[in-house]
Amino acid sequence: MSLIDSLRADPKFNANNSQKWYMEKVKELTGGKKTITSMQMLAMHQSQLTTKIMPGSMYSFVYSPKHRDTLPLYDKFPLVLPFNKDATSFIGLNLHYLRPLRRVKLLDDLMQFAKFDKTGNPKTLELQWTYLQNVSRFPDVKMCVKRYLNGYVRSRFIKIMPEDWVMSCMLPTSNFAKGKPY
């Protein structure tokens, strides 16, 4: 059972729960720890692992940047909405660079770019830099845009299903080296 399935199985769960409830549930599932390690997440989401990313979806993965020694800080387990990729890298929004409630707010703002399935649920986001760079509409985007080199990805990608995006934004899975962005 994945972490998100475990959270949903709790009878106290509902979409309006506070971050405090998430934190308490995460501590319960991780033996009292306040964070979830990347290895725990990978182990809990075996069925959602993939080697490829598609722009407009959400992913978590283990990353070790090429210039980690000179970067002021970096996230070793990013939560990314990729919007551009080429043969050697991809660019995306790492939501961990925002506080959890701001992540949810940005995700809500980005829903205007969602493609929906036949039942009205979001499938993907049609994100393009020409839309995202509008700072007046998306002030938090600038600090979240990161380029990831394929050769420095250290795990398979956990593909997060759209119905789990908000919950994933709230989970304490960031793993920053050299400090925190907030």
C-alpha atoms as a printed R data frame, in Angstrom:
    type eleno elety resid chain resno       x      y       z
1   ATOM     1    CA   MET     A     1   0.000  0.000   0.000
2   ATOM     2    CA   SER     A     2   1.388  3.412  -0.958
3   ATOM     3    CA   LEU     A     3   1.798  6.207   1.566
4   ATOM     4    CA   ILE     A     4  -1.098  8.108   0.039
5   ATOM     5    CA   ASP     A     5  -3.314  5.013   0.149
6   ATOM     6    CA   SER     A     6  -2.418  4.652   3.835
7   ATOM     7    CA   LEU     A     7  -3.373  8.264   4.466
8   ATOM     8    CA   ARG     A     8  -6.667  7.860   2.635
9   ATOM     9    CA   ALA     A     9  -7.461  4.681   4.586
10  ATOM    10    CA   ASP     A    10  -7.530  6.643   7.841
11  ATOM    11    CA   PRO     A    11 -11.186  7.222   8.773
12  ATOM    12    CA   LYS     A    12 -10.283 10.747   9.952
13  ATOM    13    CA   PHE     A    13  -9.095 11.708   6.455
14  ATOM    14    CA   ASN     A    14 -10.976 14.247   4.367
15  ATOM    15    CA   ALA     A    15  -9.895 16.754   1.761
16  ATOM    16    CA   ASN     A    16 -10.118 19.663   4.210
17  ATOM    17    CA   ASN     A    17  -7.783 18.233   6.855
18  ATOM    18    CA   SER     A    18  -5.075 20.478   8.175
19  ATOM    19    CA   GLN     A    19  -1.355 20.093   7.702
20  ATOM    20    CA   LYS     A    20  -1.143 19.139  11.392
21  ATOM    21    CA   TRP     A    21  -3.194 16.010  10.719
22  ATOM    22    CA   TYR     A    22  -0.878 15.104   7.802
23  ATOM    23    CA   MET     A    23   2.189 15.576   9.974
24  ATOM    24    CA   GLU     A    24   0.747 13.404  12.745
25  ATOM    25    CA   LYS     A    25  -0.197 10.683  10.259
26  ATOM    26    CA   VAL     A    26   3.235 10.803   8.633
27  ATOM    27    CA   LYS     A    27   4.903 10.441  12.044
28  ATOM    28    CA   GLU     A    28   2.653  7.457  12.764
29  ATOM    29    CA   LEU     A    29   3.532  5.806   9.438
30  ATOM    30    CA   THR     A    30   7.263  6.499   9.774
31  ATOM    31    CA   GLY     A    31   7.737  5.418  13.374
32  ATOM    32    CA   GLY     A    32   7.664  8.846  14.985
33  ATOM    33    CA   LYS     A    33   9.845 10.695  12.483
34  ATOM    34    CA   LYS     A    34   8.724 14.067  11.146
35  ATOM    35    CA   THR     A    35   9.912 13.422   7.621
36  ATOM    36    CA   ILE     A    36   9.671 10.689   5.051
37  ATOM    37    CA   THR     A    37  12.954  9.596   3.537
38  ATOM    38    CA   SER     A    38  13.350  9.182  -0.186
39  ATOM    39    CA   MET     A    39  13.975  5.453   0.289
40  ATOM    40    CA   GLN     A    40  10.733  5.097   2.286
41  ATOM    41    CA   MET     A    41   8.827  6.904  -0.458
42  ATOM    42    CA   LEU     A    42  10.364  4.765  -3.195
43  ATOM    43    CA   ALA     A    43   9.583  1.578  -1.264
44  ATOM    44    CA   MET     A    44   5.979  2.661  -0.621
45  ATOM    45    CA   HIS     A    45   5.302  3.520  -4.259
46  ATOM    46    CA   GLN     A    46   6.715  0.576  -6.220
47  ATOM    47    CA   SER     A    47   3.690  0.416  -8.521
48  ATOM    48    CA   GLN     A    48   4.110  4.088  -9.486
49  ATOM    49    CA   LEU     A    49   7.805  3.973 -10.428
50  ATOM    50    CA   THR     A    50   8.819  4.842 -13.974
51  ATOM    51    CA   THR     A    51  11.991  5.665 -15.874
52  ATOM    52    CA   LYS     A    52  10.401  8.368 -18.032
53  ATOM    53    CA   ILE     A    53   8.710 11.661 -17.301
54  ATOM    54    CA   MET     A    54   5.996 13.436 -19.230
55  ATOM    55    CA   PRO     A    55   5.584 17.212 -18.992
56  ATOM    56    CA   GLY     A    56   2.389 18.141 -17.173
57  ATOM    57    CA   SER     A    57   2.534 15.327 -14.617
58  ATOM    58    CA   MET     A    58   3.997 15.363 -11.090
59  ATOM    59    CA   TYR     A    59   7.018 13.338  -9.961
60  ATOM    60    CA   SER     A    60   9.347 12.770  -7.021
61  ATOM    61    CA   PHE     A    61  12.820 11.288  -7.396
62  ATOM    62    CA   VAL     A    62  16.270 11.197  -5.837
63  ATOM    63    CA   TYR     A    63  18.606 13.834  -7.283
64  ATOM    64    CA   SER     A    64  22.247 14.773  -6.778
65  ATOM    65    CA   PRO     A    65  23.058 17.951  -8.765
66  ATOM    66    CA   LYS     A    66  26.197 18.256 -10.843
67  ATOM    67    CA   HIS     A    67  27.300 21.443  -9.048
68  ATOM    68    CA   ARG     A    68  26.151 20.449  -5.551
69  ATOM    69    CA   ASP     A    69  29.403 21.695  -3.994
70  ATOM    70    CA   THR     A    70  28.832 25.264  -5.161
71  ATOM    71    CA   LEU     A    71  25.024 25.499  -4.927
72  ATOM    72    CA   PRO     A    72  23.774 27.470  -1.914
73  ATOM    73    CA   LEU     A    73  21.118 24.774  -1.349
74  ATOM    74    CA   TYR     A    74  19.352 22.014  -3.259
75  ATOM    75    CA   ASP     A    75  16.604 19.461  -2.803
76  ATOM    76    CA   LYS     A    76  17.776 15.856  -2.886
77  ATOM    77    CA   PHE     A    77  14.181 14.559  -3.253
78  ATOM    78    CA   PRO     A    78  12.315 17.070  -5.460
79  ATOM    79    CA   LEU     A    79   8.568 17.220  -6.057
80  ATOM    80    CA   VAL     A    80   8.424 18.458  -9.645
81  ATOM    81    CA   LEU     A    81   5.899 19.453 -12.278
82  ATOM    82    CA   PRO     A    82   8.043 19.185 -15.433
83  ATOM    83    CA   PHE     A    83   7.083 21.503 -18.280
84  ATOM    84    CA   ASN     A    84   9.965 21.123 -20.731
85  ATOM    85    CA   LYS     A    85  12.394 18.312 -21.545
86  ATOM    86    CA   ASP     A    86  15.107 17.448 -24.032
87  ATOM    87    CA   ALA     A    87  17.525 14.547 -24.476
88  ATOM    88    CA   THR     A    88  19.770 15.507 -21.532
89  ATOM    89    CA   SER     A    89  17.577 17.372 -19.047
90  ATOM    90    CA   PHE     A    90  14.172 18.633 -18.051
91  ATOM    91    CA   ILE     A    91  12.884 21.848 -16.512
92  ATOM    92    CA   GLY     A    92  10.141 21.879 -13.946
93  ATOM    93    CA   LEU     A    93   8.621 23.523 -10.921
94  ATOM    94    CA   ASN     A    94  10.010 22.011  -7.710
95  ATOM    95    CA   LEU     A    95   7.190 22.735  -5.292
96  ATOM    96    CA   HIS     A    96   9.412 22.027  -2.283
97  ATOM    97    CA   TYR     A    97  10.887 25.511  -2.646
98  ATOM    98    CA   LEU     A    98   7.595 26.834  -1.230
99  ATOM    99    CA   ARG     A    99   5.940 26.312   2.134
100 ATOM   100    CA   PRO     A   100   3.235 23.593   1.927
101 ATOM   101    CA   LEU     A   101   0.231 25.936   1.861
102 ATOM   102    CA   ARG     A   102   1.839 28.054  -0.872
103 ATOM   103    CA   ARG     A   103   2.465 24.856  -2.872
104 ATOM   104    CA   VAL     A   104  -1.242 24.106  -2.768
105 ATOM   105    CA   LYS     A   105  -2.075 27.691  -3.727
106 ATOM   106    CA   LEU     A   106   0.287 27.590  -6.721
107 ATOM   107    CA   LEU     A   107  -1.093 24.217  -7.779
108 ATOM   108    CA   ASP     A   108  -4.611 25.634  -7.556
109 ATOM   109    CA   ASP     A   109  -3.553 28.620  -9.699
110 ATOM   110    CA   LEU     A   110  -2.024 26.266 -12.273
111 ATOM   111    CA   MET     A   111  -5.257 24.272 -12.604
112 ATOM   112    CA   GLN     A   112  -6.346 26.764 -15.254
113 ATOM   113    CA   PHE     A   113  -3.902 24.890 -17.528
114 ATOM   114    CA   ALA     A   114  -5.297 21.435 -16.710
115 ATOM   115    CA   LYS     A   115  -6.471 18.927 -19.285
116 ATOM   116    CA   PHE     A   116  -9.402 16.933 -17.933
117 ATOM   117    CA   ASP     A   117 -10.601 13.385 -18.511
118 ATOM   118    CA   LYS     A   118 -14.179 12.479 -19.486
119 ATOM   119    CA   THR     A   119 -15.303 12.545 -15.856
120 ATOM   120    CA   GLY     A   120 -13.966 16.055 -15.250
121 ATOM   121    CA   ASN     A   121 -10.874 15.092 -13.256
122 ATOM   122    CA   PRO     A   122  -7.504 16.653 -14.134
123 ATOM   123    CA   LYS     A   123  -5.098 14.412 -16.092
124 ATOM   124    CA   THR     A   124  -2.153 16.702 -16.811
125 ATOM   125    CA   LEU     A   125  -1.172 20.357 -16.815
126 ATOM   126    CA   GLU     A   126  -0.352 22.060 -20.104
127 ATOM   127    CA   LEU     A   127   2.423 24.214 -18.671
128 ATOM   128    CA   GLN     A   128   4.498 26.479 -20.884
129 ATOM   129    CA   TRP     A   129   7.151 28.963 -19.856
130 ATOM   130    CA   THR     A   130   5.385 31.725 -21.778
131 ATOM   131    CA   TYR     A   131   2.472 31.406 -19.314
132 ATOM   132    CA   LEU     A   132   4.499 30.694 -16.191
133 ATOM   133    CA   GLN     A   133   6.833 33.677 -16.476
134 ATOM   134    CA   ASN     A   134   3.961 36.101 -15.842
135 ATOM   135    CA   VAL     A   135   5.108 37.074 -12.357
136 ATOM   136    CA   SER     A   136   1.974 39.050 -11.564
137 ATOM   137    CA   ARG     A   137  -0.168 35.918 -12.001
138 ATOM   138    CA   PHE     A   138   2.332 33.396 -10.567
139 ATOM   139    CA   PRO     A   139   4.718 35.148  -8.160
140 ATOM   140    CA   ASP     A   140   5.940 31.860  -6.628
141 ATOM   141    CA   VAL     A   141   7.022 30.300  -9.921
142 ATOM   142    CA   LYS     A   142  10.407 32.048 -10.111
143 ATOM   143    CA   MET     A   143  11.845 30.348  -7.014
144 ATOM   144    CA   CYS     A   144  10.524 26.924  -8.103
145 ATOM   145    CA   VAL     A   145  11.906 26.694 -11.653
146 ATOM   146    CA   LYS     A   146  14.813 24.248 -11.744
147 ATOM   147    CA   ARG     A   147  16.679 22.337 -14.466
148 ATOM   148    CA   TYR     A   148  17.457 18.684 -13.752
149 ATOM   149    CA   LEU     A   149  20.185 16.862 -15.671
150 ATOM   150    CA   ASN     A   150  19.141 13.300 -16.522
151 ATOM   151    CA   GLY     A   151  22.584 11.929 -15.649
152 ATOM   152    CA   TYR     A   152  22.218 13.112 -12.040
153 ATOM   153    CA   VAL     A   153  18.820 11.534 -11.337
154 ATOM   154    CA   ARG     A   154  19.623  8.743  -8.836
155 ATOM   155    CA   SER     A   155  16.357  6.774  -8.814
156 ATOM   156    CA   ARG     A   156  13.354  5.981 -10.886
157 ATOM   157    CA   PHE     A   157  10.575  8.579 -10.832
158 ATOM   158    CA   ILE     A   158   7.516  8.229  -8.620
159 ATOM   159    CA   LYS     A   159   4.621  9.351 -10.800
160 ATOM   160    CA   ILE     A   160   2.053 11.020  -8.593
161 ATOM   161    CA   MET     A   161  -1.501 10.675  -9.799
162 ATOM   162    CA   PRO     A   162  -3.443 13.954 -10.244
163 ATOM   163    CA   GLU     A   163  -5.933 13.075  -7.502
164 ATOM   164    CA   ASP     A   164  -2.954 12.921  -5.096
165 ATOM   165    CA   TRP     A   165  -1.243 16.168  -6.100
166 ATOM   166    CA   VAL     A   166  -2.637 18.297  -3.273
167 ATOM   167    CA   MET     A   167  -1.884 15.684  -0.627
168 ATOM   168    CA   SER     A   168   1.638 15.226  -2.011
169 ATOM   169    CA   CYS     A   169   2.213 18.984  -1.739
170 ATOM   170    CA   MET     A   170   1.471 18.771   1.968
171 ATOM   171    CA   LEU     A   171   3.761 15.848   2.767
172 ATOM   172    CA   PRO     A   172   7.147 16.601   4.400
173 ATOM   173    CA   THR     A   173   9.263 14.859   1.768
174 ATOM   174    CA   SER     A   174  11.700 17.636   0.865
175 ATOM   175    CA   ASN     A   175  15.332 16.857   1.603
176 ATOM   176    CA   PHE     A   176  17.339 20.051   1.342
177 ATOM   177    CA   ALA     A   177  21.085 20.085   1.572
178 ATOM   178    CA   LYS     A   178  22.694 23.209   3.051
179 ATOM   179    CA   GLY     A   179  19.586 24.809   4.521
180 ATOM   180    CA   LYS     A   180  16.002 25.528   3.528
181 ATOM   181    CA   PRO     A   181  14.540 27.973   1.012
182 ATOM   182    CA   TYR     A   182  12.055 29.420   3.545
